[in-house]
Amino acid sequence: MLSRIADSLFWLARYIGRAEDTARILDVTFHTLLEQAPQPHGVRWEPILSMAGEETLFRQLYTEPAAHNVFEFLAFNPDNPSSIMQCITKARENARTIRDRISREMWEDLNSLYLTLGRFDPQEETAAGPHRFCGRVIFGSHRFHGVSDATLPHDEGWDFLRVGWALERAEMTARLVDVQYRNLLALTSAGGTPDNHQWMAVLKSVGAYEAYHRQYHAPIDPARVAEMLILNPQHPRSIRFCVTEMQTSLRAISNTAPGSYANEAERLTGKVLERLRYSRIDEILDDGLHPYLTGLIHQFNTIGEVIARTYFYYAGVA
């Protein structure tokens, strides 16, 4: 496979995943705050900006992190390279350049999503709230996954899509748990009462609320939330599950047998996965969750760069 095609498939998946993750967090946060007593703006919205990695840019463009500003910035702002509309636009452009290597259904589905979102009026949606817009993004992402799975041959191209999806999800889940866990524990330690609505929001942001209750049969506990989203081997948005998917796809691309590696990307992915397999949540919390997750995020960035150098011939920039 040409490196140009592999590159486009990898980033196509990452941009779709980034748009969906941002939409999920926006929608869940907005509806969670409707159920709570008023809080300072920073407590409400600054964590979302930190998760998106665009807090500095936001400060340059807006005066305060109010709801309408954050929604406009993360959903529509063309100056934000990680806004939902920019991610969908970039995903469509990547798909357009490789139309002869993806299925007709994939192109039509993604192009339809792009055109549909383009008809949303930013001012109207900002005034009405994010649910309708974000719901369309989430549904569109799910449908694109299904169309891709059903119509694209499961060859090297499919594996590059899987690597992109898994890497994006792993990084976003790590950011979500890190930012929310620190903020919620800081609120509790400062004399606030534990807020189950916020912990529910963390789980709902990755579609894990029902799965949590099925597994633990107990009230929401911060340590268990962290355990499920970091170490669970079965939930599709846990870090461990995503890294397992990355390893499987990278080995399929290089045709490497289990227990070995063919390049640095596979070695680093295997190293991270073994650490996740043998870690326990009590040990992680005792040593410090923040440095643990910060280290994982750094490793994911490195893996992305190594994948780019190995297969695409340039250093990838998230």
Contacts in CASP RR format, 6 or more apart in sequence:
PFRMAT RR
TARGET T0000
AUTHOR 0000-0000-0000
METHOD contacts of the structure
MODEL  1
MLSRIADSLFWLARYIGRAEDTARILDVTFHTLLEQAPQPHGVRWEPILS
MAGEETLFRQLYTEPAAHNVFEFLAFNPDNPSSIMQCITKARENARTIRD
RISREMWEDLNSLYLTLGRFDPQEETAAGPHRFCGRVIFGSHRFHGVSDA
TLPHDEGWDFLRVGWALERAEMTARLVDVQYRNLLALTSAGGTPDNHQWM
AVLKSVGAYEAYHRQYHAPIDPARVAEMLILNPQHPRSIRFCVTEMQTSL
RAISNTAPGSYANEAERLTGKVLERLRYSRIDEILDDGLHPYLTGLIHQF
NTIGEVIARTYFYYAGVA
1 156 0 8 1.000
1 157 0 8 1.000
1 160 0 8 1.000
3 311 0 8 1.000
3 312 0 8 1.000
3 313 0 8 1.000
4 97 0 8 1.000
4 98 0 8 1.000
5 98 0 8 1.000
5 101 0 8 1.000
5 157 0 8 1.000
6 156 0 8 1.000
6 157 0 8 1.000
6 160 0 8 1.000
6 311 0 8 1.000
6 312 0 8 1.000
7 308 0 8 1.000
7 311 0 8 1.000
7 312 0 8 1.000
8 94 0 8 1.000
8 95 0 8 1.000
8 97 0 8 1.000
8 98 0 8 1.000
9 94 0 8 1.000
9 98 0 8 1.000
9 101 0 8 1.000
9 102 0 8 1.000
9 157 0 8 1.000
9 160 0 8 1.000
9 161 0 8 1.000
10 160 0 8 1.000
10 161 0 8 1.000
10 163 0 8 1.000
10 164 0 8 1.000
10 307 0 8 1.000
10 311 0 8 1.000
10 312 0 8 1.000
11 90 0 8 1.000
11 91 0 8 1.000
11 94 0 8 1.000
11 164 0 8 1.000
12 91 0 8 1.000
12 94 0 8 1.000
12 95 0 8 1.000
12 161 0 8 1.000
13 160 0 8 1.000
13 161 0 8 1.000
13 162 0 8 1.000
13 163 0 8 1.000
13 164 0 8 1.000
13 165 0 8 1.000
13 168 0 8 1.000
14 164 0 8 1.000
14 165 0 8 1.000
14 167 0 8 1.000
14 168 0 8 1.000
14 318 0 8 1.000
15 87 0 8 1.000
15 88 0 8 1.000
15 90 0 8 1.000
15 91 0 8 1.000
15 94 0 8 1.000
16 87 0 8 1.000
16 88 0 8 1.000
16 91 0 8 1.000
16 110 0 8 1.000
16 141 0 8 1.000
16 144 0 8 1.000
16 165 0 8 1.000
17 87 0 8 1.000
17 141 0 8 1.000
17 165 0 8 1.000
17 168 0 8 1.000
17 169 0 8 1.000
17 172 0 8 1.000
18 82 0 8 1.000
18 87 0 8 1.000
18 168 0 8 1.000
18 172 0 8 1.000
19 84 0 8 1.000
19 87 0 8 1.000
19 88 0 8 1.000
19 91 0 8 1.000
19 137 0 8 1.000
19 141 0 8 1.000
20 137 0 8 1.000
20 138 0 8 1.000
20 141 0 8 1.000
20 142 0 8 1.000
21 168 0 8 1.000
21 169 0 8 1.000
21 172 0 8 1.000
22 52 0 8 1.000
22 74 0 8 1.000
22 75 0 8 1.000
22 82 0 8 1.000
22 83 0 8 1.000
22 84 0 8 1.000
22 87 0 8 1.000
23 75 0 8 1.000
23 84 0 8 1.000
23 130 0 8 1.000
23 133 0 8 1.000
23 134 0 8 1.000
23 135 0 8 1.000
23 137 0 8 1.000
23 138 0 8 1.000
23 141 0 8 1.000
24 134 0 8 1.000
24 138 0 8 1.000
24 204 0 8 1.000
24 205 0 8 1.000
24 206 0 8 1.000
24 207 0 8 1.000
25 48 0 8 1.000
25 51 0 8 1.000
25 176 0 8 1.000
25 205 0 8 1.000
26 48 0 8 1.000
26 70 0 8 1.000
26 71 0 8 1.000
26 74 0 8 1.000
26 75 0 8 1.000
26 130 0 8 1.000
26 134 0 8 1.000
27 130 0 8 1.000
27 131 0 8 1.000
27 134 0 8 1.000
27 135 0 8 1.000
27 138 0 8 1.000
28 201 0 8 1.000
28 204 0 8 1.000
28 205 0 8 1.000
29 44 0 8 1.000
29 45 0 8 1.000
29 48 0 8 1.000
29 201 0 8 1.000
29 205 0 8 1.000
30 67 0 8 1.000
30 71 0 8 1.000
30 129 0 8 1.000
30 130 0 8 1.000
30 131 0 8 1.000
31 131 0 8 1.000
32 197 0 8 1.000
32 198 0 8 1.000
32 200 0 8 1.000
32 201 0 8 1.000
32 204 0 8 1.000
33 39 0 8 1.000
33 44 0 8 1.000
33 67 0 8 1.000
35 197 0 8 1.000
36 195 0 8 1.000
36 197 0 8 1.000
41 64 0 8 1.000
41 65 0 8 1.000
41 66 0 8 1.000
42 65 0 8 1.000
43 183 0 8 1.000
43 187 0 8 1.000
44 65 0 8 1.000
44 67 0 8 1.000
45 65 0 8 1.000
45 66 0 8 1.000
45 67 0 8 1.000
45 70 0 8 1.000
46 55 0 8 1.000
46 65 0 8 1.000
47 179 0 8 1.000
47 180 0 8 1.000
47 183 0 8 1.000
48 70 0 8 1.000
48 74 0 8 1.000
49 55 0 8 1.000
49 58 0 8 1.000
49 65 0 8 1.000
49 70 0 8 1.000
49 73 0 8 1.000
49 74 0 8 1.000
50 175 0 8 1.000
50 179 0 8 1.000
51 172 0 8 1.000
51 175 0 8 1.000
51 176 0 8 1.000
51 179 0 8 1.000
52 74 0 8 1.000
52 82 0 8 1.000
53 82 0 8 1.000
53 175 0 8 1.000
54 73 0 8 1.000
54 74 0 8 1.000
54 80 0 8 1.000
54 81 0 8 1.000
54 82 0 8 1.000
57 79 0 8 1.000
57 80 0 8 1.000
58 65 0 8 1.000
58 69 0 8 1.000
58 70 0 8 1.000
58 73 0 8 1.000
58 80 0 8 1.000
61 73 0 8 1.000
61 77 0 8 1.000
61 79 0 8 1.000
61 80 0 8 1.000
62 69 0 8 1.000
62 73 0 8 1.000
63 69 0 8 1.000
68 126 0 8 1.000
68 127 0 8 1.000
71 125 0 8 1.000
71 126 0 8 1.000
71 129 0 8 1.000
71 130 0 8 1.000
72 122 0 8 1.000
72 126 0 8 1.000
73 80 0 8 1.000
73 83 0 8 1.000
74 80 0 8 1.000
74 82 0 8 1.000
74 83 0 8 1.000
74 84 0 8 1.000
75 83 0 8 1.000
75 84 0 8 1.000
75 85 0 8 1.000
75 122 0 8 1.000
75 125 0 8 1.000
75 126 0 8 1.000
75 130 0 8 1.000
75 133 0 8 1.000
75 134 0 8 1.000
76 83 0 8 1.000
76 84 0 8 1.000
76 85 0 8 1.000
76 122 0 8 1.000
76 125 0 8 1.000
76 126 0 8 1.000
77 83 0 8 1.000
77 86 0 8 1.000
78 85 0 8 1.000
78 86 0 8 1.000
80 86 0 8 1.000
84 117 0 8 1.000
84 133 0 8 1.000
84 134 0 8 1.000
84 137 0 8 1.000
85 117 0 8 1.000
85 118 0 8 1.000
88 113 0 8 1.000
88 114 0 8 1.000
88 117 0 8 1.000
88 137 0 8 1.000
89 114 0 8 1.000
91 110 0 8 1.000
92 110 0 8 1.000
92 111 0 8 1.000
92 114 0 8 1.000
95 102 0 8 1.000
95 106 0 8 1.000
95 107 0 8 1.000
95 110 0 8 1.000
95 111 0 8 1.000
96 107 0 8 1.000
99 107 0 8 1.000
101 157 0 8 1.000
102 148 0 8 1.000
102 152 0 8 1.000
103 147 0 8 1.000
103 148 0 8 1.000
103 151 0 8 1.000
103 152 0 8 1.000
104 151 0 8 1.000
105 147 0 8 1.000
105 150 0 8 1.000
105 151 0 8 1.000
106 144 0 8 1.000
106 147 0 8 1.000
106 148 0 8 1.000
106 151 0 8 1.000
106 152 0 8 1.000
109 140 0 8 1.000
109 143 0 8 1.000
109 144 0 8 1.000
109 147 0 8 1.000
110 144 0 8 1.000
113 136 0 8 1.000
113 137 0 8 1.000
113 140 0 8 1.000
113 143 0 8 1.000
113 144 0 8 1.000
116 136 0 8 1.000
117 133 0 8 1.000
117 136 0 8 1.000
117 137 0 8 1.000
120 133 0 8 1.000
120 136 0 8 1.000
125 132 0 8 1.000
125 133 0 8 1.000
145 165 0 8 1.000
148 158 0 8 1.000
148 161 0 8 1.000
152 158 0 8 1.000
152 161 0 8 1.000
156 252 0 8 1.000
156 253 0 8 1.000
159 249 0 8 1.000
159 250 0 8 1.000
159 252 0 8 1.000
159 253 0 8 1.000
160 249 0 8 1.000
160 253 0 8 1.000
160 311 0 8 1.000
162 245 0 8 1.000
162 246 0 8 1.000
162 248 0 8 1.000
162 249 0 8 1.000
163 245 0 8 1.000
163 246 0 8 1.000
163 249 0 8 1.000
163 250 0 8 1.000
163 253 0 8 1.000
163 307 0 8 1.000
165 245 0 8 1.000
166 242 0 8 1.000
166 243 0 8 1.000
166 245 0 8 1.000
166 246 0 8 1.000
166 249 0 8 1.000
167 242 0 8 1.000
167 246 0 8 1.000
167 300 0 8 1.000
167 303 0 8 1.000
167 304 0 8 1.000
167 307 0 8 1.000
169 236 0 8 1.000
169 237 0 8 1.000
169 242 0 8 1.000
170 239 0 8 1.000
170 242 0 8 1.000
170 243 0 8 1.000
170 246 0 8 1.000
170 296 0 8 1.000
170 300 0 8 1.000
171 297 0 8 1.000
171 300 0 8 1.000
171 301 0 8 1.000
171 318 0 8 1.000
173 206 0 8 1.000
173 229 0 8 1.000
173 230 0 8 1.000
173 237 0 8 1.000
173 238 0 8 1.000
173 239 0 8 1.000
173 242 0 8 1.000
174 230 0 8 1.000
174 239 0 8 1.000
174 293 0 8 1.000
174 296 0 8 1.000
174 297 0 8 1.000
174 300 0 8 1.000
175 293 0 8 1.000
175 297 0 8 1.000
176 202 0 8 1.000
176 205 0 8 1.000
176 206 0 8 1.000
176 229 0 8 1.000
177 202 0 8 1.000
177 225 0 8 1.000
177 226 0 8 1.000
177 229 0 8 1.000
177 230 0 8 1.000
177 289 0 8 1.000
177 293 0 8 1.000
178 289 0 8 1.000
178 290 0 8 1.000
178 293 0 8 1.000
178 294 0 8 1.000
178 297 0 8 1.000
180 198 0 8 1.000
180 201 0 8 1.000
180 202 0 8 1.000
181 202 0 8 1.000
181 222 0 8 1.000
181 225 0 8 1.000
181 226 0 8 1.000
181 289 0 8 1.000
181 290 0 8 1.000
182 289 0 8 1.000
182 290 0 8 1.000
184 194 0 8 1.000
184 195 0 8 1.000
184 198 0 8 1.000
184 199 0 8 1.000
184 202 0 8 1.000
184 222 0 8 1.000
185 222 0 8 1.000
187 195 0 8 1.000
188 194 0 8 1.000
196 219 0 8 1.000
196 220 0 8 1.000
199 220 0 8 1.000
199 222 0 8 1.000
199 225 0 8 1.000
200 209 0 8 1.000
200 220 0 8 1.000
202 225 0 8 1.000
202 229 0 8 1.000
203 209 0 8 1.000
203 212 0 8 1.000
203 220 0 8 1.000
203 225 0 8 1.000
203 228 0 8 1.000
203 229 0 8 1.000
206 229 0 8 1.000
206 235 0 8 1.000
206 237 0 8 1.000
207 237 0 8 1.000
208 228 0 8 1.000
208 229 0 8 1.000
208 235 0 8 1.000
208 237 0 8 1.000
208 238 0 8 1.000
211 228 0 8 1.000
211 235 0 8 1.000
212 220 0 8 1.000
212 224 0 8 1.000
212 225 0 8 1.000
212 228 0 8 1.000
215 228 0 8 1.000
215 232 0 8 1.000
216 224 0 8 1.000
216 228 0 8 1.000
218 224 0 8 1.000
223 281 0 8 1.000
223 282 0 8 1.000
223 285 0 8 1.000
224 281 0 8 1.000
226 281 0 8 1.000
226 284 0 8 1.000
226 285 0 8 1.000
226 289 0 8 1.000
227 281 0 8 1.000
228 235 0 8 1.000
228 238 0 8 1.000
229 235 0 8 1.000
229 237 0 8 1.000
229 238 0 8 1.000
229 239 0 8 1.000
230 238 0 8 1.000
230 239 0 8 1.000
230 240 0 8 1.000
230 276 0 8 1.000
230 279 0 8 1.000
230 281 0 8 1.000
230 284 0 8 1.000
230 293 0 8 1.000
231 238 0 8 1.000
231 239 0 8 1.000
231 240 0 8 1.000
231 276 0 8 1.000
231 279 0 8 1.000
231 280 0 8 1.000
231 281 0 8 1.000
232 238 0 8 1.000
232 240 0 8 1.000
232 241 0 8 1.000
233 240 0 8 1.000
233 241 0 8 1.000
233 244 0 8 1.000
233 277 0 8 1.000
234 241 0 8 1.000
235 241 0 8 1.000
236 242 0 8 1.000
239 276 0 8 1.000
239 296 0 8 1.000
240 273 0 8 1.000
240 276 0 8 1.000
240 277 0 8 1.000
243 269 0 8 1.000
243 270 0 8 1.000
243 272 0 8 1.000
243 273 0 8 1.000
243 276 0 8 1.000
244 273 0 8 1.000
246 269 0 8 1.000
246 303 0 8 1.000
247 266 0 8 1.000
247 269 0 8 1.000
247 270 0 8 1.000
247 273 0 8 1.000
250 256 0 8 1.000
250 265 0 8 1.000
250 266 0 8 1.000
250 269 0 8 1.000
250 307 0 8 1.000
251 257 0 8 1.000
251 258 0 8 1.000
251 262 0 8 1.000
251 266 0 8 1.000
253 311 0 8 1.000
254 262 0 8 1.000
254 263 0 8 1.000
254 266 0 8 1.000
255 262 0 8 1.000
256 262 0 8 1.000
256 266 0 8 1.000
261 267 0 8 1.000
261 270 0 8 1.000
263 306 0 8 1.000
263 310 0 8 1.000
264 306 0 8 1.000
264 310 0 8 1.000
265 303 0 8 1.000
265 304 0 8 1.000
265 306 0 8 1.000
265 307 0 8 1.000
265 310 0 8 1.000
268 299 0 8 1.000
268 302 0 8 1.000
268 303 0 8 1.000
268 306 0 8 1.000
269 303 0 8 1.000
272 296 0 8 1.000
272 299 0 8 1.000
272 300 0 8 1.000
272 303 0 8 1.000
284 292 0 8 1.000
301 318 0 8 1.000
304 316 0 8 1.000
304 318 0 8 1.000
305 315 0 8 1.000
305 316 0 8 1.000
308 314 0 8 1.000
308 315 0 8 1.000
308 316 0 8 1.000
309 315 0 8 1.000
END
